[in-house]
């Protein structure tokens, strides 16, 4: 086999391997500190879908004006989101405040979180 054919075959193998790869993207979900329950659930479902597709999710809480004094609301919101998507994603760090926005990154779980099975129910035989 000559060198030209060899390089052609190698390039072909690399392209085939590249086709089968999944490139992980970072999808962003934006919140405000006083986001209503319905809006929160709607955006949470988007985050769950992104995690199930194998992408990372960056949840951001934007503060405007004097809202920045209540950064604890943003912290609670991100903590609730992290708890709600815990089955499909794992947190890659604590919530961080940068400027007027607080964010957290959640990566997809490799395997679904194992739930402990309920204990077997013992029935007493009727005598």
Backbone atoms as SQL, in Angstrom:
CREATE TABLE atoms (id INTEGER PRIMARY KEY, chain TEXT, resi INTEGER, resn TEXT, atom TEXT, x REAL, y REAL, z REAL);
INSERT INTO atoms VALUES
  (1, 'A', 1, 'UNK', 'N', 0.852, -1.173, 0.000),
  (2, 'A', 1, 'UNK', 'CA', 0.000, 0.000, 0.000),
  (3, 'A', 1, 'UNK', 'C', 0.898, 1.236, 0.000),
  (4, 'A', 2, 'UNK', 'N', 0.588, 2.195, -0.845),
  (5, 'A', 2, 'UNK', 'CA', 1.415, 3.397, -0.888),
  (6, 'A', 2, 'UNK', 'C', 0.947, 4.404, 0.172),
  (7, 'A', 3, 'UNK', 'N', 1.758, 5.408, 0.399),
  (8, 'A', 3, 'UNK', 'CA', 1.513, 6.357, 1.492),
  (9, 'A', 3, 'UNK', 'C', 0.234, 7.156, 1.278),
  (10, 'A', 4, 'UNK', 'N', -0.059, 7.546, 0.054),
  (11, 'A', 4, 'UNK', 'CA', -1.269, 8.314, -0.246),
  (12, 'A', 4, 'UNK', 'C', -2.526, 7.541, 0.118),
  (13, 'A', 5, 'UNK', 'N', -2.543, 6.255, -0.222),
  (14, 'A', 5, 'UNK', 'CA', -3.706, 5.427, 0.109),
  (15, 'A', 5, 'UNK', 'C', -3.821, 5.253, 1.620),
  (16, 'A', 6, 'UNK', 'N', -2.690, 5.110, 2.294),
  (17, 'A', 6, 'UNK', 'CA', -2.677, 4.954, 3.743),
  (18, 'A', 6, 'UNK', 'C', -3.267, 6.196, 4.427),
  (19, 'A', 7, 'UNK', 'N', -2.824, 7.386, 4.027),
  (20, 'A', 7, 'UNK', 'CA', -3.347, 8.610, 4.633),
  (21, 'A', 7, 'UNK', 'C', -4.836, 8.768, 4.328),
  (22, 'A', 8, 'UNK', 'N', -5.274, 8.358, 3.157),
  (23, 'A', 8, 'UNK', 'CA', -6.692, 8.419, 2.796),
  (24, 'A', 8, 'UNK', 'C', -7.516, 7.525, 3.717),
  (25, 'A', 9, 'UNK', 'N', -7.030, 6.302, 3.959),
  (26, 'A', 9, 'UNK', 'CA', -7.739, 5.368, 4.834),
  (27, 'A', 9, 'UNK', 'C', -7.803, 5.893, 6.277),
  (28, 'A', 10, 'UNK', 'N', -6.708, 6.487, 6.764),
  (29, 'A', 10, 'UNK', 'CA', -6.680, 7.040, 8.113),
  (30, 'A', 10, 'UNK', 'C', -7.671, 8.199, 8.254),
  (31, 'A', 11, 'UNK', 'N', -7.706, 9.072, 7.245),
  (32, 'A', 11, 'UNK', 'CA', -8.633, 10.198, 7.277),
  (33, 'A', 11, 'UNK', 'C', -10.076, 9.702, 7.268),
  (34, 'A', 12, 'UNK', 'N', -10.327, 8.650, 6.522),
  (35, 'A', 12, 'UNK', 'CA', -11.662, 8.075, 6.438),
  (36, 'A', 12, 'UNK', 'C', -12.080, 7.497, 7.800),
  (37, 'A', 13, 'UNK', 'N', -11.156, 6.815, 8.486),
  (38, 'A', 13, 'UNK', 'CA', -11.446, 6.263, 9.808),
  (39, 'A', 13, 'UNK', 'C', -11.753, 7.373, 10.814),
  (40, 'A', 14, 'UNK', 'N', -10.995, 8.468, 10.779),
  (41, 'A', 14, 'UNK', 'CA', -11.222, 9.580, 11.699),
  (42, 'A', 14, 'UNK', 'C', -12.586, 10.209, 11.474),
  (43, 'A', 15, 'UNK', 'N', -12.978, 10.361, 10.214),
  (44, 'A', 15, 'UNK', 'CA', -14.286, 10.943, 9.915),
  (45, 'A', 15, 'UNK', 'C', -15.418, 10.047, 10.390),
  (46, 'A', 16, 'UNK', 'N', -15.270, 8.744, 10.253),
  (47, 'A', 16, 'UNK', 'CA', -16.298, 7.807, 10.723),
  (48, 'A', 16, 'UNK', 'C', -16.429, 7.880, 12.248),
  (49, 'A', 17, 'UNK', 'N', -15.286, 7.965, 12.941),
  (50, 'A', 17, 'UNK', 'CA', -15.315, 8.053, 14.397),
  (51, 'A', 17, 'UNK', 'C', -15.948, 9.373, 14.836),
  (52, 'A', 18, 'UNK', 'N', -15.694, 10.441, 14.102),
  (53, 'A', 18, 'UNK', 'CA', -16.235, 11.748, 14.437),
  (54, 'A', 18, 'UNK', 'C', -17.753, 11.787, 14.285),
  (55, 'A', 19, 'UNK', 'N', -18.285, 11.048, 13.329),
  (56, 'A', 19, 'UNK', 'CA', -19.732, 11.019, 13.103),
  (57, 'A', 19, 'UNK', 'C', -20.466, 10.419, 14.290),
  (58, 'A', 20, 'UNK', 'N', -19.856, 9.468, 14.968),
  (59, 'A', 20, 'UNK', 'CA', -20.516, 8.759, 16.056),
  (60, 'A', 20, 'UNK', 'C', -20.368, 9.457, 17.397),
  (61, 'A', 21, 'UNK', 'N', -19.604, 10.544, 17.445),
  (62, 'A', 21, 'UNK', 'CA', -19.399, 11.257, 18.703),
  (63, 'A', 21, 'UNK', 'C', -20.568, 12.191, 18.992),
  (64, 'A', 22, 'UNK', 'N', -20.827, 12.396, 20.282),
  (65, 'A', 22, 'UNK', 'CA', -21.817, 13.388, 20.692),
  (66, 'A', 22, 'UNK', 'C', -21.066, 14.547, 21.317),
  (67, 'A', 23, 'UNK', 'N', -21.183, 15.720, 20.726),
  (68, 'A', 23, 'UNK', 'CA', -20.512, 16.895, 21.261),
  (69, 'A', 23, 'UNK', 'C', -21.381, 17.502, 22.351),
  (70, 'A', 24, 'UNK', 'N', -20.847, 17.607, 23.549),
  (71, 'A', 24, 'UNK', 'CA', -21.597, 18.145, 24.673),
  (72, 'A', 24, 'UNK', 'C', -21.644, 19.660, 24.569),
  (73, 'A', 25, 'UNK', 'N', -22.851, 20.212, 24.665),
  (74, 'A', 25, 'UNK', 'CA', -23.028, 21.650, 24.618),
  (75, 'A', 25, 'UNK', 'C', -23.473, 22.139, 25.984),
  (76, 'A', 26, 'UNK', 'N', -23.310, 23.429, 26.225),
  (77, 'A', 26, 'UNK', 'CA', -23.788, 24.034, 27.463),
  (78, 'A', 26, 'UNK', 'C', -25.019, 24.856, 27.107),
  (79, 'A', 27, 'UNK', 'N', -26.169, 24.412, 27.604),
  (80, 'A', 27, 'UNK', 'CA', -27.425, 25.110, 27.369),
  (81, 'A', 27, 'UNK', 'C', -27.700, 25.998, 28.575),
  (82, 'A', 28, 'UNK', 'N', -28.268, 27.167, 28.333),
  (83, 'A', 28, 'UNK', 'CA', -28.480, 28.123, 29.420),
  (84, 'A', 28, 'UNK', 'C', -29.963, 28.303, 29.691),
  (85, 'A', 29, 'UNK', 'N', -30.318, 28.298, 30.971),
  (86, 'A', 29, 'UNK', 'CA', -31.687, 28.549, 31.410),
  (87, 'A', 29, 'UNK', 'C', -31.632, 29.763, 32.331),
  (88, 'A', 30, 'UNK', 'N', -32.416, 30.799, 32.014),
  (89, 'A', 30, 'UNK', 'CA', -32.347, 32.063, 32.750),
  (90, 'A', 30, 'UNK', 'C', -33.541, 32.216, 33.685),
  (91, 'A', 31, 'UNK', 'N', -33.263, 32.693, 34.874),
  (92, 'A', 31, 'UNK', 'CA', -34.280, 32.947, 35.890),
  (93, 'A', 31, 'UNK', 'C', -34.122, 34.356, 36.416),
  (94, 'A', 32, 'UNK', 'N', -35.125, 34.822, 37.130),
  (95, 'A', 32, 'UNK', 'CA', -35.059, 36.052, 37.915),
  (96, 'A', 32, 'UNK', 'C', -35.320, 35.662, 39.364),
  (97, 'A', 33, 'UNK', 'N', -34.939, 36.471, 40.347),
  (98, 'A', 33, 'UNK', 'CA', -35.090, 36.057, 41.742),
  (99, 'A', 33, 'UNK', 'C', -36.530, 35.787, 42.161),
  (100, 'A', 34, 'UNK', 'N', -37.494, 36.475, 41.567),
  (101, 'A', 34, 'UNK', 'CA', -38.886, 36.259, 41.951),
  (102, 'A', 34, 'UNK', 'C', -39.658, 35.567, 40.827),
  (103, 'A', 35, 'UNK', 'N', -39.050, 34.558, 40.216),
  (104, 'A', 35, 'UNK', 'CA', -39.706, 33.788, 39.163),
  (105, 'A', 35, 'UNK', 'C', -40.870, 33.011, 39.763),
  (106, 'A', 36, 'UNK', 'N', -42.020, 33.059, 39.086),
  (107, 'A', 36, 'UNK', 'CA', -43.229, 32.399, 39.570),
  (108, 'A', 36, 'UNK', 'C', -43.105, 30.885, 39.436),
  (109, 'A', 37, 'UNK', 'N', -43.961, 30.137, 40.134),
  (110, 'A', 37, 'UNK', 'CA', -43.888, 28.671, 40.149),
  (111, 'A', 37, 'UNK', 'C', -44.072, 28.064, 38.767),
  (112, 'A', 38, 'UNK', 'N', -45.057, 28.559, 38.014),
  (113, 'A', 38, 'UNK', 'CA', -45.316, 27.988, 36.689),
  (114, 'A', 38, 'UNK', 'C', -44.122, 28.201, 35.769),
  (115, 'A', 39, 'UNK', 'N', -43.566, 29.403, 35.775),
  (116, 'A', 39, 'UNK', 'CA', -42.403, 29.693, 34.936),
  (117, 'A', 39, 'UNK', 'C', -41.202, 28.855, 35.364),
  (118, 'A', 40, 'UNK', 'N', -41.045, 28.697, 36.673),
  (119, 'A', 40, 'UNK', 'CA', -39.950, 27.880, 37.191),
  (120, 'A', 40, 'UNK', 'C', -40.083, 26.436, 36.698),
  (121, 'A', 41, 'UNK', 'N', -41.292, 25.865, 36.803),
  (122, 'A', 41, 'UNK', 'CA', -41.506, 24.483, 36.358),
  (123, 'A', 41, 'UNK', 'C', -41.279, 24.342, 34.865),
  (124, 'A', 42, 'UNK', 'N', -41.702, 25.328, 34.102),
  (125, 'A', 42, 'UNK', 'CA', -41.527, 25.298, 32.649),
  (126, 'A', 42, 'UNK', 'C', -40.039, 25.254, 32.296),
  (127, 'A', 43, 'UNK', 'N', -39.252, 26.119, 32.937),
  (128, 'A', 43, 'UNK', 'CA', -37.819, 26.170, 32.658),
  (129, 'A', 43, 'UNK', 'C', -37.093, 24.961, 33.230),
  (130, 'A', 44, 'UNK', 'N', -37.587, 24.441, 34.357),
  (131, 'A', 44, 'UNK', 'CA', -37.005, 23.224, 34.939),
  (132, 'A', 44, 'UNK', 'C', -37.163, 22.060, 33.965),
  (133, 'A', 45, 'UNK', 'N', -38.331, 21.975, 33.313),
  (134, 'A', 45, 'UNK', 'CA', -38.554, 20.905, 32.340),
  (135, 'A', 45, 'UNK', 'C', -37.619, 21.037, 31.145),
  (136, 'A', 46, 'UNK', 'N', -37.321, 22.265, 30.744),
  (137, 'A', 46, 'UNK', 'CA', -36.339, 22.471, 29.672),
  (138, 'A', 46, 'UNK', 'C', -34.971, 21.953, 30.118),
  (139, 'A', 47, 'UNK', 'N', -34.587, 22.271, 31.349),
  (140, 'A', 47, 'UNK', 'CA', -33.298, 21.825, 31.867),
  (141, 'A', 47, 'UNK', 'C', -33.239, 20.296, 31.922),
  (142, 'A', 48, 'UNK', 'N', -34.331, 19.660, 32.343),
  (143, 'A', 48, 'UNK', 'CA', -34.377, 18.194, 32.380),
  (144, 'A', 48, 'UNK', 'C', -34.204, 17.610, 30.986),
  (145, 'A', 49, 'UNK', 'N', -34.859, 18.210, 30.013),
  (146, 'A', 49, 'UNK', 'CA', -34.740, 17.722, 28.631),
  (147, 'A', 49, 'UNK', 'C', -33.299, 17.858, 28.132),
  (148, 'A', 50, 'UNK', 'N', -32.658, 18.995, 28.441),
  (149, 'A', 50, 'UNK', 'CA', -31.266, 19.193, 28.017),
  (150, 'A', 50, 'UNK', 'C', -30.358, 18.139, 28.645),
  (151, 'A', 51, 'UNK', 'N', -30.578, 17.846, 29.932),
  (152, 'A', 51, 'UNK', 'CA', -29.751, 16.854, 30.607),
  (153, 'A', 51, 'UNK', 'C', -29.975, 15.457, 30.037),
  (154, 'A', 52, 'UNK', 'N', -31.215, 15.129, 29.695),
  (155, 'A', 52, 'UNK', 'CA', -31.508, 13.815, 29.120),
  (156, 'A', 52, 'UNK', 'C', -30.891, 13.661, 27.739),
  (157, 'A', 53, 'UNK', 'N', -30.738, 14.765, 27.024),
  (158, 'A', 53, 'UNK', 'CA', -30.086, 14.726, 25.711),
  (159, 'A', 53, 'UNK', 'C', -28.574, 14.626, 25.830),
  (160, 'A', 54, 'UNK', 'N', -28.050, 14.779, 27.050),
  (161, 'A', 54, 'UNK', 'CA', -26.611, 14.637, 27.269),
  (162, 'A', 54, 'UNK', 'C', -25.853, 15.948, 27.262),
  (163, 'A', 55, 'UNK', 'N', -26.543, 17.076, 27.389),
  (164, 'A', 55, 'UNK', 'CA', -25.894, 18.382, 27.414),
  (165, 'A', 55, 'UNK', 'C', -25.800, 18.901, 28.839),
  (166, 'A', 56, 'UNK', 'N', -24.878, 19.843, 29.049),
  (167, 'A', 56, 'UNK', 'CA', -24.774, 20.498, 30.346),
  (168, 'A', 56, 'UNK', 'C', -25.776, 21.649, 30.389),
  (169, 'A', 57, 'UNK', 'N', -26.170, 22.023, 31.603),
  (170, 'A', 57, 'UNK', 'CA', -27.108, 23.127, 31.786),
  (171, 'A', 57, 'UNK', 'C', -26.453, 24.171, 32.681),
  (172, 'A', 58, 'UNK', 'N', -26.500, 25.414, 32.222),
  (173, 'A', 58, 'UNK', 'CA', -26.021, 26.528, 33.032),
  (174, 'A', 58, 'UNK', 'C', -27.259, 27.312, 33.447),
  (175, 'A', 59, 'UNK', 'N', -27.600, 27.251, 34.728),
  (176, 'A', 59, 'UNK', 'CA', -28.756, 27.970, 35.254),
  (177, 'A', 59, 'UNK', 'C', -28.269, 29.314, 35.782),
  (178, 'A', 60, 'UNK', 'N', -28.897, 30.397, 35.307),
  (179, 'A', 60, 'UNK', 'CA', -28.462, 31.740, 35.645),
  (180, 'A', 60, 'UNK', 'C', -29.618, 32.508, 36.266),
  (181, 'A', 61, 'UNK', 'N', -29.347, 33.208, 37.357),
  (182, 'A', 61, 'UNK', 'CA', -30.322, 34.102, 37.970),
  (183, 'A', 61, 'UNK', 'C', -29.808, 35.526, 37.772),
  (184, 'A', 62, 'UNK', 'N', -30.599, 36.357, 37.078),
  (185, 'A', 62, 'UNK', 'CA', -30.226, 37.748, 36.826),
  (186, 'A', 62, 'UNK', 'C', -30.841, 38.645, 37.888),
  (187, 'A', 63, 'UNK', 'N', -30.045, 39.553, 38.411),
  (188, 'A', 63, 'UNK', 'CA', -30.508, 40.521, 39.396),
  (189, 'A', 63, 'UNK', 'C', -30.501, 41.895, 38.738),
  (190, 'A', 64, 'UNK', 'N', -31.600, 42.631, 38.912),
  (191, 'A', 64, 'UNK', 'CA', -31.671, 43.992, 38.378),
  (192, 'A', 64, 'UNK', 'C', -31.907, 44.962, 39.522),
  (193, 'A', 65, 'UNK', 'N', -31.221, 46.089, 39.449),
  (194, 'A', 65, 'UNK', 'CA', -31.418, 47.136, 40.438),
  (195, 'A', 65, 'UNK', 'C', -31.096, 46.683, 41.852),
  (196, 'A', 66, 'UNK', 'N', -32.045, 46.882, 42.751),
  (197, 'A', 66, 'UNK', 'CA', -31.823, 46.563, 44.167),
  (198, 'A', 66, 'UNK', 'C', -32.033, 45.083, 44.475),
  (199, 'A', 67, 'UNK', 'N', -32.385, 44.289, 43.475),
  (200, 'A', 67, 'UNK', 'CA', -32.576, 42.854, 43.716),
  (201, 'A', 67, 'UNK', 'C', -31.292, 42.189, 44.191),
  (202, 'A', 68, 'UNK', 'N', -30.160, 42.769, 43.865),
  (203, 'A', 68, 'UNK', 'CA', -28.874, 42.166, 44.215),
  (204, 'A', 68, 'UNK', 'C', -28.711, 42.065, 45.731),
  (205, 'A', 69, 'UNK', 'N', -29.429, 42.907, 46.478),
  (206, 'A', 69, 'UNK', 'CA', -29.334, 42.820, 47.942),
  (207, 'A', 69, 'UNK', 'C', -29.987, 41.547, 48.469),
  (208, 'A', 70, 'UNK', 'N', -30.845, 40.929, 47.654),
  (209, 'A', 70, 'UNK', 'CA', -31.511, 39.687, 48.048),
  (210, 'A', 70, 'UNK', 'C', -30.928, 38.503, 47.277),
  (211, 'A', 71, 'UNK', 'N', -29.630, 38.394, 47.302),
  (212, 'A', 71, 'UNK', 'CA', -28.987, 37.298, 46.570),
  (213, 'A', 71, 'UNK', 'C', -29.321, 35.939, 47.177),
  (214, 'A', 72, 'UNK', 'N', -29.809, 35.938, 48.413),
  (215, 'A', 72, 'UNK', 'CA', -30.203, 34.671, 49.034),
  (216, 'A', 72, 'UNK', 'C', -31.388, 34.047, 48.304),
  (217, 'A', 73, 'UNK', 'N', -32.262, 34.872, 47.690),
  (218, 'A', 73, 'UNK', 'CA', -33.374, 34.330, 46.903),
  (219, 'A', 73, 'UNK', 'C', -32.853, 33.576, 45.682),
  (220, 'A', 74, 'UNK', 'N', -31.851, 34.127, 45.050),
  (221, 'A', 74, 'UNK', 'CA', -31.249, 33.454, 43.901),
  (222, 'A', 74, 'UNK', 'C', -30.569, 32.162, 44.312),
  (223, 'A', 75, 'UNK', 'N', -29.920, 32.195, 45.459),
  (224, 'A', 75, 'UNK', 'CA', -29.251, 30.997, 45.968),
  (225, 'A', 75, 'UNK', 'C', -30.272, 29.890, 46.242),
  (226, 'A', 76, 'UNK', 'N', -31.414, 30.252, 46.853),
  (227, 'A', 76, 'UNK', 'CA', -32.473, 29.271, 47.124),
  (228, 'A', 76, 'UNK', 'C', -33.043, 28.712, 45.830),
  (229, 'A', 77, 'UNK', 'N', -33.241, 29.585, 44.849),
  (230, 'A', 77, 'UNK', 'CA', -33.794, 29.159, 43.562),
  (231, 'A', 77, 'UNK', 'C', -32.885, 28.145, 42.882),
  (232, 'A', 78, 'UNK', 'N', -31.582, 28.416, 42.876),
  (233, 'A', 78, 'UNK', 'CA', -30.637, 27.487, 42.246),
  (234, 'A', 78, 'UNK', 'C', -30.527, 26.193, 43.039),
  (235, 'A', 79, 'UNK', 'N', -30.627, 26.273, 44.354),
  (236, 'A', 79, 'UNK', 'CA', -30.586, 25.063, 45.179),
  (237, 'A', 79, 'UNK', 'C', -31.811, 24.193, 44.909),
  (238, 'A', 80, 'UNK', 'N', -32.980, 24.822, 44.767),
  (239, 'A', 80, 'UNK', 'CA', -34.195, 24.062, 44.439),
  (240, 'A', 80, 'UNK', 'C', -34.080, 23.405, 43.077),
  (241, 'A', 81, 'UNK', 'N', -33.537, 24.133, 42.107),
  (242, 'A', 81, 'UNK', 'CA', -33.369, 23.567, 40.771),
  (243, 'A', 81, 'UNK', 'C', -32.421, 22.373, 40.809),
  (244, 'A', 82, 'UNK', 'N', -31.324, 22.510, 41.532),
  (245, 'A', 82, 'UNK', 'CA', -30.354, 21.418, 41.639),
  (246, 'A', 82, 'UNK', 'C', -30.990, 20.194, 42.281),
  (247, 'A', 83, 'UNK', 'N', -31.833, 20.425, 43.285),
  (248, 'A', 83, 'UNK', 'CA', -32.510, 19.312, 43.963),
  (249, 'A', 83, 'UNK', 'C', -33.534, 18.656, 43.027),
  (250, 'A', 84, 'UNK', 'N', -34.246, 19.472, 42.231),
  (251, 'A', 84, 'UNK', 'CA', -35.284, 18.944, 41.347),
  (252, 'A', 84, 'UNK', 'C', -34.725, 18.130, 40.182),
  (253, 'A', 85, 'UNK', 'N', -33.542, 18.479, 39.689),
  (254, 'A', 85, 'UNK', 'CA', -32.970, 17.756, 38.549),
  (255, 'A', 85, 'UNK', 'C', -31.907, 16.753, 38.993),
  (256, 'A', 86, 'UNK', 'N', -31.879, 16.437, 40.278),
  (257, 'A', 86, 'UNK', 'CA', -30.847, 15.558, 40.837),
  (258, 'A', 86, 'UNK', 'C', -30.859, 14.159, 40.209),
  (259, 'A', 87, 'UNK', 'N', -32.022, 13.677, 39.762),
  (260, 'A', 87, 'UNK', 'CA', -32.089, 12.340, 39.168),
  (261, 'A', 87, 'UNK', 'C', -31.342, 12.264, 37.841),
  (262, 'A', 88, 'UNK', 'N', -31.300, 13.373, 37.096),
  (263, 'A', 88, 'UNK', 'CA', -30.713, 13.353, 35.766),
  (264, 'A', 88, 'UNK', 'C', -29.408, 14.109, 35.658),
  (265, 'A', 89, 'UNK', 'N', -29.094, 14.955, 36.653),
  (266, 'A', 89, 'UNK', 'CA', -27.873, 15.750, 36.559),
  (267, 'A', 89, 'UNK', 'C', -27.178, 15.877, 37.889),
  (268, 'A', 90, 'UNK', 'N', -25.876, 16.164, 37.803),
  (269, 'A', 90, 'UNK', 'CA', -25.107, 16.377, 39.021),
  (270, 'A', 90, 'UNK', 'C', -24.439, 17.746, 38.961),
  (271, 'A', 91, 'UNK', 'N', -24.393, 18.411, 40.103),
  (272, 'A', 91, 'UNK', 'CA', -23.868, 19.762, 40.180),
  (273, 'A', 91, 'UNK', 'C', -22.355, 19.730, 40.037),
  (274, 'A', 92, 'UNK', 'N', -21.825, 20.658, 39.257),
  (275, 'A', 92, 'UNK', 'CA', -20.376, 20.709, 39.044),
  (276, 'A', 92, 'UNK', 'C', -19.730, 21.866, 39.807),
  (277, 'A', 93, 'UNK', 'N', -20.385, 22.326, 40.826),
  (278, 'A', 93, 'UNK', 'CA', -19.822, 23.404, 41.646),
  (279, 'A', 93, 'UNK', 'C', -20.918, 24.109, 42.408),
  (280, 'A', 94, 'UNK', 'N', -20.529, 24.975, 43.338),
  (281, 'A', 94, 'UNK', 'CA', -21.506, 25.739, 44.109),
  (282, 'A', 94, 'UNK', 'C', -22.005, 26.912, 43.280),
  (283, 'A', 95, 'UNK', 'N', -23.179, 27.467, 43.628),
  (284, 'A', 95, 'UNK', 'CA', -23.648, 28.674, 42.937),
  (285, 'A', 95, 'UNK', 'C', -22.654, 29.814, 43.149),
  (286, 'A', 96, 'UNK', 'N', -22.319, 30.502, 42.054),
  (287, 'A', 96, 'UNK', 'CA', -21.333, 31.587, 42.128),
  (288, 'A', 96, 'UNK', 'C', -21.963, 32.884, 41.673),
  (289, 'A', 97, 'UNK', 'N', -21.653, 33.955, 42.381),
  (290, 'A', 97, 'UNK', 'CA', -22.157, 35.277, 42.058),
  (291, 'A', 97, 'UNK', 'C', -21.066, 36.030, 41.322),
  (292, 'A', 98, 'UNK', 'N', -21.343, 36.399, 40.073),
  (293, 'A', 98, 'UNK', 'CA', -20.387, 37.160, 39.273),
  (294, 'A', 98, 'UNK', 'C', -21.112, 38.391, 38.745),
  (295, 'A', 99, 'UNK', 'N', -20.752, 39.541, 39.274),
  (296, 'A', 99, 'UNK', 'CA', -21.423, 40.765, 38.864),
  (297, 'A', 99, 'UNK', 'C', -22.859, 40.760, 39.343),
  (298, 'A', 100, 'UNK', 'N', -23.789, 40.884, 38.420),
  (299, 'A', 100, 'UNK', 'CA', -25.209, 40.916, 38.762),
  (300, 'A', 100, 'UNK', 'C', -25.910, 39.611, 38.416),
  (301, 'A', 101, 'UNK', 'N', -25.152, 38.563, 38.245),
  (302, 'A', 101, 'UNK', 'CA', -25.786, 37.270, 37.966),
  (303, 'A', 101, 'UNK', 'C', -25.137, 36.157, 38.769),
  (304, 'A', 102, 'UNK', 'N', -25.975, 35.219, 39.185),
  (305, 'A', 102, 'UNK', 'CA', -25.529, 34.051, 39.936),
  (306, 'A', 102, 'UNK', 'C', -25.776, 32.843, 39.046),
  (307, 'A', 103, 'UNK', 'N', -24.792, 31.950, 38.956),
  (308, 'A', 103, 'UNK', 'CA', -24.982, 30.795, 38.078),
  (309, 'A', 103, 'UNK', 'C', -24.443, 29.518, 38.707),
  (310, 'A', 104, 'UNK', 'N', -24.953, 28.422, 38.164),
  (311, 'A', 104, 'UNK', 'CA', -24.526, 27.082, 38.570),
  (312, 'A', 104, 'UNK', 'C', -24.524, 26.222, 37.311),
  (313, 'A', 105, 'UNK', 'N', -23.585, 25.290, 37.222),
  (314, 'A', 105, 'UNK', 'CA', -23.515, 24.395, 36.060),
  (315, 'A', 105, 'UNK', 'C', -23.867, 22.987, 36.517),
  (316, 'A', 106, 'UNK', 'N', -24.771, 22.367, 35.773),
  (317, 'A', 106, 'UNK', 'CA', -25.224, 21.011, 36.084),
  (318, 'A', 106, 'UNK', 'C', -24.899, 20.134, 34.890),
  (319, 'A', 107, 'UNK', 'N', -24.167, 19.060, 35.131),
  (320, 'A', 107, 'UNK', 'CA', -23.798, 18.135, 34.061),
  (321, 'A', 107, 'UNK', 'C', -24.689, 16.910, 34.083),
  (322, 'A', 108, 'UNK', 'N', -24.816, 16.230, 32.948),
  (323, 'A', 108, 'UNK', 'CA', -25.666, 15.030, 32.912),
  (324, 'A', 108, 'UNK', 'C', -25.048, 13.897, 33.719),
  (325, 'A', 109, 'UNK', 'N', -25.889, 13.091, 34.318),
  (326, 'A', 109, 'UNK', 'CA', -25.429, 11.919, 35.065),
  (327, 'A', 109, 'UNK', 'C', -25.082, 10.816, 34.092),
  (328, 'A', 110, 'UNK', 'N', -24.002, 10.110, 34.380),
  (329, 'A', 110, 'UNK', 'CA', -23.607, 8.986, 33.524),
  (330, 'A', 110, 'UNK', 'C', -24.629, 7.867, 33.611),
  (331, 'A', 111, 'UNK', 'N', -25.026, 7.542, 34.839),
  (332, 'A', 111, 'UNK', 'CA', -26.064, 6.530, 35.051),
  (333, 'A', 111, 'UNK', 'C', -27.137, 7.152, 35.911),
  (334, 'A', 112, 'UNK', 'N', -28.343, 6.684, 35.738),
  (335, 'A', 112, 'UNK', 'CA', -29.441, 7.232, 36.513),
  (336, 'A', 112, 'UNK', 'C', -29.222, 6.915, 37.987),
  (337, 'A', 113, 'UNK', 'N', -29.547, 7.877, 38.834),
  (338, 'A', 113, 'UNK', 'CA', -29.349, 7.723, 40.267),
  (339, 'A', 113, 'UNK', 'C', -30.161, 6.543, 40.770),
  (340, 'A', 114, 'UNK', 'N', -29.502, 5.687, 41.533),
  (341, 'A', 114, 'UNK', 'CA', -30.175, 4.489, 42.030),
  (342, 'A', 114, 'UNK', 'C', -31.056, 4.847, 43.216),
  (343, 'A', 115, 'UNK', 'N', -32.272, 4.391, 43.131),
  (344, 'A', 115, 'UNK', 'CA', -33.189, 4.622, 44.233),
  (345, 'A', 115, 'UNK', 'C', -33.201, 3.379, 45.106),
  (346, 'A', 116, 'UNK', 'N', -33.309, 3.586, 46.388),
  (347, 'A', 116, 'UNK', 'CA', -33.368, 2.437, 47.284),
  (348, 'A', 116, 'UNK', 'C', -34.761, 1.831, 47.186),
  (349, 'A', 117, 'UNK', 'N', -34.829, 0.530, 46.934),
  (350, 'A', 117, 'UNK', 'CA', -36.153, -0.094, 46.816),
  (351, 'A', 117, 'UNK', 'C', -36.843, -0.109, 48.172),
  (352, 'A', 118, 'UNK', 'N', -38.162, 0.002, 48.154),
  (353, 'A', 118, 'UNK', 'CA', -38.867, -0.016, 49.435),
  (354, 'A', 118, 'UNK', 'C', -38.728, -1.380, 50.090),
  (355, 'A', 119, 'UNK', 'N', -38.740, -1.429, 51.418),
  (356, 'A', 119, 'UNK', 'CA', -38.589, -2.717, 52.092),
  (357, 'A', 119, 'UNK', 'C', -39.787, -3.613, 51.766),
  (358, 'A', 120, 'UNK', 'N', -39.571, -4.929, 51.703),
  (359, 'A', 120, 'UNK', 'CA', -40.674, -5.815, 51.370),
  (360, 'A', 120, 'UNK', 'C', -41.741, -5.781, 52.465),
  (361, 'A', 121, 'UNK', 'N', -42.967, -5.850, 52.013),
  (362, 'A', 121, 'UNK', 'CA', -44.095, -5.810, 52.952),
  (363, 'A', 121, 'UNK', 'C', -44.312, -7.190, 53.504),
  (364, 'A', 122, 'UNK', 'N', -44.335, -7.298, 54.810),
  (365, 'A', 122, 'UNK', 'CA', -44.550, -8.589, 55.443),
  (366, 'A', 122, 'UNK', 'C', -46.022, -8.734, 55.768),
  (367, 'A', 123, 'UNK', 'N', -46.593, -9.800, 55.274),
  (368, 'A', 123, 'UNK', 'CA', -47.992, -10.053, 55.567),
  (369, 'A', 123, 'UNK', 'C', -48.077, -11.171, 56.593),
  (370, 'A', 124, 'UNK', 'N', -49.009, -11.056, 57.477),
  (371, 'A', 124, 'UNK', 'CA', -49.177, -12.086, 58.492),
  (372, 'A', 124, 'UNK', 'C', -50.225, -13.069, 58.008),
  (373, 'A', 125, 'UNK', 'N', -49.921, -14.334, 58.153),
  (374, 'A', 125, 'UNK', 'CA', -50.866, -15.373, 57.720),
  (375, 'A', 125, 'UNK', 'C', -52.034, -15.418, 58.694),
  (376, 'A', 126, 'UNK', 'N', -53.218, -15.546, 58.127),
  (377, 'A', 126, 'UNK', 'CA', -54.414, -15.635, 58.968),
  (378, 'A', 126, 'UNK', 'C', -54.462, -16.992, 59.646),
  (379, 'A', 127, 'UNK', 'N', -54.739, -17.028, 60.935),
  (380, 'A', 127, 'UNK', 'CA', -54.775, -18.301, 61.639),
  (381, 'A', 127, 'UNK', 'C', -56.179, -18.743, 61.943);
